[in-house]
Amino acid sequence: MVGDEETITAVLNRLRRAQGQLTGVISMIEQGRDCKDVVTQLAAVSKALDRAGFKIVASGLRECMTGAEGREPLSEAELEKLFLALA
């Protein structure tokens, strides 16, 4: 992944939080918990994943555009596709 150590740490923390929330959602479903509670927690998982994705795209945008580290730069269409994949 592209980014500085602080960004990578932030992304990993968000993903770990989402992983824990998802484990909780699975347990809630297995326990037969109320639909409203399950959906609320599932929305939290989704939001955590979205934030991690946005952070990755935002931090890597410069490298993607310039082709840093010997990689080919992404085209405008490829960059747009990355953003839309998170929509």
N, C-alpha and C positions, 0 to 999 in steps of 0.2 A: 504494500500500500504506500501511496505517496503521502508525505506530510512530515511535520516535525514530531518529536517525541511527545510533546504536550498534546497535540492533536490526536495522535494515535492512542494515547492513554485515555483521552476523553471519549473517543469512539468505542474503544474496548469497554469502558465503564458503562456506556449506554447499552451496548449489546449484552453485557452481563446482566444488567438490570432487566432488560427485556426477556432474557432467558429465564430469570427467576420469576418474572411475572407470568410468562407462558407456562412454566411448571405449575404455578398457582392456579391458572385457568384450567389446566388439565385436571388437577385435583378437585377443583370446584365442580367440574362436569361429572367426574367420577362419583362425587358425593351427592350429586343431584341438587346442587344449590340453585337458588332462584335465578331465573333467566336474566333479570335486570342486573344482578351482581356479576354474573358471568360476562355479559356484554360490556359492562363498565370496565372490567379488568382487561378484556380483550381489546377494547379501544385504547387502553393505556399501553398495552404491548405494541399495538400498531403505531401509536404516536412515538414511542421510544425507538422503534425501528426506522421510522421516517426521519427522525432527528439524526440518527446515526448516518443514514444515507445522505442527507443533506450536508452534514459535516464533511463526509468523505468527498462529495462532489465539490463543495466549496473550497476545501483545502487543496484539492488536486487540480482545480481548474487551471491555474497558471501552468502547471507541468503538462497538463493535457493539451493546452493551446500551443505551447512552445516546443513540445516534444522533448522534454528534459530526460536526462539519463539515457540518451541514445535511442529513444523511442520516437516513432513517427508522431507528429502532432495530429490531434483529432480534427476532423473537419467540423464546420459549423453544424451540419446535419447530425454528426455523431454526438456532439455536445448536447444538441437539443434532445436527441434520443435518450441520453443519460438523465437529463432533467425530467423528461416525460415518464421515464420508467418509475419515478418516485411519485408521480401524480396519482 
